[in-house]
Every structure is written in C-alpha cells, then in structure tokens.
C-alpha cells in the first residue's frame, strides 16, 4: 500500500512540478493586474492551439514513437543475445560442464551491464562505445571457438548473423538515446508557454466579466496547469533511458539474465 502511494506521488510530481506553480502564479498575477487596470482583449483561442498545443502534442507523439521503437530494439538486442547463449549451451557435441556456455553467459552479462551504464546519458556513449564493440568482438571469438566443439559451419554462420543483428539493434538504441525530437520545435513551444501568462492576461481579464466573482482566475489556472503538464509529459518521454520518468525503459541485469540461467 505504501509503495503504491509513493509511486502515485512520484507520478504526480512528474506532471505537476515547480514550473507548474510558477507559470500558474504568473498567469493569475498578470490577469489580476489586467482586471485592476482594465486592460482587456479578445484573443482567439486558436492561437493557443497553433502556437502551444499542436507543437507539444506533436512532440509527445514523436517521443512516444521513439520509446516504442526503443522497446522493439531492446527486444531484438535481448533476443539475439539469448539465442546465442542457448546455442552455446545445446549445440556443441563435446561441452563438458557447459564451460563454453558459461563463458558466453559472462560475456552477455558484461554487455548488459555496460549497456545499462551507457543509457544514462550521451557522455556515456562517447566513453564506453568502443568498449561495447570490444565485447561484441569477444562474442564473435567465442562463436569461433564453437567450431572446436563440432558445431557445423552453417550454424556458426547463423550465430555470426545474430551478432550482426545485435550490433544493428545496439546502434538503433544509440540513435534513440543520443538524438532527440526536433529541438527547434520544443524551443518554439517553450517560448510561448512561458510567455503565455503575459500574452493572454488581457484575454482572461476580458472574459472574466462573464464569470461570477472569484471565478475570474479559474481559466488562467486551468490553462496553465494543462499546458505545463503537457510539457512535463513530453519532457519525461523525451529520453526513454534516463530513469527520470515512470515510462522509462529500465535494465535490471540480474532480472534480465535470470530467465536463461
């Protein structure tokens, strides 16, 4: 029960945070100033949709598609590594005590552990990418050793194809981790979100005459909450590997390998 409560609390804080409070406060403040000084203007609601909502929703959709692609590539990466391990365990004719499969297991464990480190940020890819390709080379050398255990050359060729697919999946994961959704589009929407309290204060002052006393600030509060929440959702989805959102892709090395050991 406690764990579930804290999970919901973390999820709430990912959507509603300090930025929500700041923009909402500014929106209410500028609306109050416009009401007091009788500054009003009837701006079209379409402007909010074109300048803010559409870019954010587009970015959310793009970030979500990148996350789904990352899940697919992680499945390819994991599936081909596990296939190689099973091949090393069951294909050799003379494999006393599964020594060769143990070597494969340790190499796969190192690959998963390094991948977990690399997915944290872009700098990790620069520092560890060469090391990851060294592990791929070690994997290829282990596959060659299977020839000594009477594994047929056709099967060796198939395992080398698996390594090729692992490298392709790894490179796709790298692209998703290093590159982001269009930066200019995100900057564009942010400019209008943070200027929104000032630009639309006269509009809220104008429509406040249609509401009862005390309800004049409901619309600026709602607009601010909605727009900043959408931006926060987009930020959480932007990098599916940064472990900063509820929807991130998390690698648990022990859990990943427990299914094959």
C-alpha positions as CSV (number, residue, x, y, z in Angstrom):
1,X,0.0,0.0,0.0
2,X,2.8,2.4,0.9
3,X,4.8,1.6,-2.2
4,X,1.7,2.2,-4.3
5,X,1.1,5.5,-2.6
6,X,4.7,6.7,-3.2
7,X,4.5,5.5,-6.9
8,X,1.4,7.7,-7.4
9,X,3.1,10.6,-5.6
10,X,6.2,10.4,-7.9
11,X,3.9,10.2,-11.0
12,X,2.0,13.2,-9.8
13,X,5.2,15.2,-9.2
14,X,6.4,14.3,-12.8
15,X,3.3,16.0,-14.2
16,X,2.8,18.8,-11.7
17,X,6.1,20.4,-10.5
18,X,7.7,23.8,-9.6
19,X,7.3,25.1,-13.2
20,X,3.5,24.5,-12.9
21,X,3.4,26.6,-9.8
22,X,5.5,29.4,-11.3
23,X,3.5,29.7,-14.6
24,X,0.2,29.4,-12.8
25,X,1.2,32.1,-10.3
26,X,2.3,34.4,-13.1
27,X,-0.8,33.8,-15.0
28,X,-3.0,34.7,-12.1
29,X,-0.9,37.7,-11.2
30,X,-1.0,39.2,-14.7
31,X,-4.7,38.5,-15.0
32,X,-5.3,40.3,-11.7
33,X,-3.2,43.3,-12.9
34,X,-5.2,43.5,-16.2
35,X,-8.5,43.3,-14.4
36,X,-7.4,46.1,-12.0
37,X,-6.1,48.4,-14.7
38,X,-8.9,47.5,-17.1
39,X,-6.7,46.1,-19.8
40,X,-8.7,43.6,-21.9
41,X,-8.6,42.0,-25.4
42,X,-10.5,39.1,-27.0
43,X,-7.7,37.0,-28.5
44,X,-8.7,33.9,-30.5
45,X,-8.4,30.5,-28.7
46,X,-7.0,29.1,-31.9
47,X,-3.7,30.9,-31.3
48,X,-3.1,28.7,-28.2
49,X,-3.7,25.6,-30.2
50,X,-1.4,26.6,-33.1
51,X,1.4,28.1,-31.0
52,X,1.5,25.8,-28.0
53,X,-0.8,22.7,-28.0
54,X,0.0,21.5,-31.5
55,X,3.8,21.6,-31.1
56,X,3.6,19.9,-27.7
57,X,1.2,17.2,-28.8
58,X,3.3,16.5,-31.9
59,X,6.5,16.2,-29.7
60,X,4.7,13.9,-27.3
61,X,3.6,11.7,-30.2
62,X,7.1,11.7,-31.6
63,X,8.7,10.9,-28.2
64,X,6.2,8.1,-27.6
65,X,7.0,6.5,-31.0
66,X,10.7,6.7,-30.2
67,X,10.0,4.9,-26.9
68,X,8.1,2.1,-28.7
69,X,10.9,1.8,-31.2
70,X,13.4,1.6,-28.3
71,X,11.4,-1.2,-26.8
72,X,11.4,-3.1,-30.1
73,X,15.2,-2.7,-30.5
74,X,15.8,-3.8,-26.9
75,X,13.8,-6.9,-27.6
76,X,15.9,-7.6,-30.7
77,X,19.1,-7.0,-28.7
78,X,18.0,-9.2,-25.8
79,X,16.5,-12.0,-28.0
80,X,19.6,-12.5,-30.2
81,X,21.9,-12.5,-27.2
82,X,19.8,-15.1,-25.5
83,X,19.7,-17.1,-28.7
84,X,23.5,-17.2,-28.9
85,X,23.6,-18.3,-25.3
86,X,21.2,-21.2,-25.9
87,X,23.2,-22.2,-29.0
88,X,26.4,-22.3,-27.0
89,X,24.7,-24.4,-24.3
90,X,22.9,-27.0,-26.5
91,X,24.6,-27.2,-29.9
92,X,28.2,-28.3,-29.0
93,X,28.7,-32.1,-29.0
94,X,31.6,-32.1,-26.5
95,X,30.8,-29.5,-23.9
96,X,31.8,-30.9,-20.6
97,X,30.3,-28.9,-17.6
98,X,29.0,-26.3,-20.0
99,X,32.3,-24.4,-19.9
100,X,31.8,-22.6,-23.2
101,X,28.2,-21.6,-22.3
102,X,29.5,-20.2,-19.0
103,X,31.9,-18.0,-21.0
104,X,29.1,-16.8,-23.2
105,X,27.0,-16.1,-20.1
106,X,29.7,-13.9,-18.5
107,X,30.2,-12.0,-21.8
108,X,26.5,-11.4,-22.2
109,X,26.3,-10.2,-18.6
110,X,29.1,-7.7,-19.2
111,X,27.3,-6.5,-22.3
112,X,24.0,-5.9,-20.4
113,X,25.9,-4.2,-17.5
114,X,27.7,-1.9,-19.9
115,X,24.5,-1.1,-21.8
116,X,22.8,-0.1,-18.6
117,X,25.7,2.4,-17.9
118,X,25.7,3.8,-21.4
119,X,22.0,4.5,-21.5
120,X,22.2,7.1,-18.7
121,X,23.5,10.0,-20.8
122,X,25.2,10.9,-24.1
123,X,28.6,11.2,-22.5
124,X,28.5,7.6,-21.5
125,X,28.2,6.6,-25.2
126,X,31.3,8.5,-26.1
127,X,33.3,7.0,-23.3
128,X,32.1,3.4,-23.5
129,X,31.1,2.7,-27.1
130,X,34.5,1.4,-28.1
131,X,34.4,-0.9,-25.0
132,X,31.0,-2.3,-26.1
133,X,32.3,-3.1,-29.6
134,X,35.2,-4.9,-27.9
135,X,32.6,-7.1,-26.1
136,X,31.0,-7.8,-29.5
137,X,34.4,-8.9,-30.8
138,X,34.8,-11.2,-27.8
139,X,31.4,-12.7,-28.6
140,X,32.5,-13.4,-32.1
141,X,35.7,-15.0,-30.9
142,X,33.7,-17.3,-28.6
143,X,31.5,-18.2,-31.5
144,X,34.6,-19.3,-33.5
145,X,35.6,-21.5,-30.5
146,X,32.4,-23.5,-31.1
147,X,34.0,-25.0,-34.2
148,X,36.3,-26.9,-31.8
149,X,33.2,-28.5,-30.3
150,X,31.9,-29.8,-33.6
151,X,29.4,-27.2,-34.3
152,X,28.7,-27.1,-38.0
153,X,30.0,-24.1,-40.1
154,X,26.4,-23.3,-41.2
155,X,25.4,-22.9,-37.6
156,X,28.5,-20.8,-36.9
157,X,27.5,-18.5,-39.8
158,X,24.0,-18.2,-38.3
159,X,25.4,-17.1,-35.0
160,X,27.5,-14.5,-36.7
161,X,24.4,-13.2,-38.3
162,X,22.9,-12.9,-34.8
163,X,25.9,-10.8,-33.8
164,X,25.3,-8.6,-36.8
165,X,21.6,-8.1,-35.7
166,X,22.7,-7.3,-32.2
167,X,25.0,-4.6,-33.4
168,X,22.2,-3.1,-35.6
169,X,19.9,-3.1,-32.6
170,X,22.6,-1.5,-30.4
171,X,23.2,1.2,-33.0
172,X,19.4,1.9,-33.1
173,X,19.3,2.2,-29.3
174,X,22.3,4.6,-29.5
175,X,20.4,6.8,-32.1
176,X,17.4,7.0,-29.8
177,X,19.5,7.7,-26.7
178,X,21.7,10.3,-28.3
179,X,19.3,12.1,-30.6
180,X,16.1,13.8,-29.5
181,X,12.8,15.0,-31.1
182,X,13.2,18.3,-33.1
183,X,14.9,20.8,-30.7
184,X,13.7,23.9,-32.6
185,X,10.0,22.7,-32.2
186,X,10.5,22.2,-28.4
187,X,12.1,25.6,-28.0
188,X,9.3,27.2,-30.0
189,X,6.6,25.7,-27.7
190,X,8.5,26.6,-24.6
191,X,8.8,30.3,-25.6
192,X,5.1,30.5,-26.0
193,X,4.4,28.5,-22.8
194,X,6.5,30.8,-20.6
195,X,5.2,34.0,-22.3
196,X,1.6,32.7,-22.1
197,X,0.8,34.3,-18.7
198,X,1.7,37.8,-20.1
199,X,0.2,37.5,-23.6
200,X,-3.1,36.0,-22.5
201,X,-3.7,38.0,-19.3
202,X,-5.8,40.6,-21.2
203,X,-7.9,37.8,-22.7
204,X,-8.6,36.3,-19.3
205,X,-9.4,39.8,-18.0
206,X,-11.9,40.3,-20.8
207,X,-13.8,37.0,-20.3
208,X,-13.7,37.4,-16.5
209,X,-16.8,39.6,-16.9
210,X,-18.8,36.5,-17.9
211,X,-18.0,34.7,-14.6
212,X,-19.1,35.2,-11.1
213,X,-16.8,37.0,-8.6
214,X,-13.9,34.8,-7.5
215,X,-14.1,32.6,-10.7
216,X,-12.2,35.0,-12.9
217,X,-8.9,33.2,-12.2
218,X,-10.2,29.7,-12.9
219,X,-9.4,29.9,-16.6
220,X,-5.8,31.1,-16.3
221,X,-5.2,28.4,-13.6
222,X,-6.7,25.7,-15.8
223,X,-4.8,26.8,-18.9
224,X,-1.5,27.0,-17.1
225,X,-1.9,23.6,-15.5
226,X,-2.9,21.9,-18.8
227,X,-0.1,23.5,-20.9
228,X,2.7,22.9,-18.3
229,X,1.5,19.4,-17.6
230,X,1.7,18.6,-21.4
231,X,5.2,20.0,-21.5
232,X,6.2,17.9,-18.5
233,X,4.8,14.8,-20.1
234,X,6.8,15.5,-23.2
235,X,10.0,16.0,-21.2
236,X,9.5,12.7,-19.3
237,X,9.1,10.8,-22.6
238,X,11.9,12.6,-24.4
239,X,14.6,10.2,-23.3
240,X,13.2,6.7,-22.5
241,X,16.5,5.7,-20.9
242,X,17.3,8.5,-18.4
243,X,15.4,6.8,-15.4
244,X,13.6,10.1,-14.7
245,X,10.1,9.1,-15.7
246,X,7.5,6.5,-14.9
247,X,7.5,5.3,-18.6
248,X,11.3,4.9,-18.9
249,X,13.0,1.7,-20.1
250,X,15.0,0.2,-17.2
251,X,17.5,-2.6,-17.5
252,X,17.9,-4.8,-14.4
253,X,20.9,-7.0,-15.3
254,X,20.1,-9.8,-12.7
255,X,16.5,-9.9,-13.7
256,X,17.3,-10.0,-17.4
257,X,19.7,-12.9,-17.0
258,X,17.6,-14.8,-14.5
259,X,15.3,-16.1,-17.3
260,X,18.1,-18.0,-19.0
261,X,20.3,-19.2,-16.1
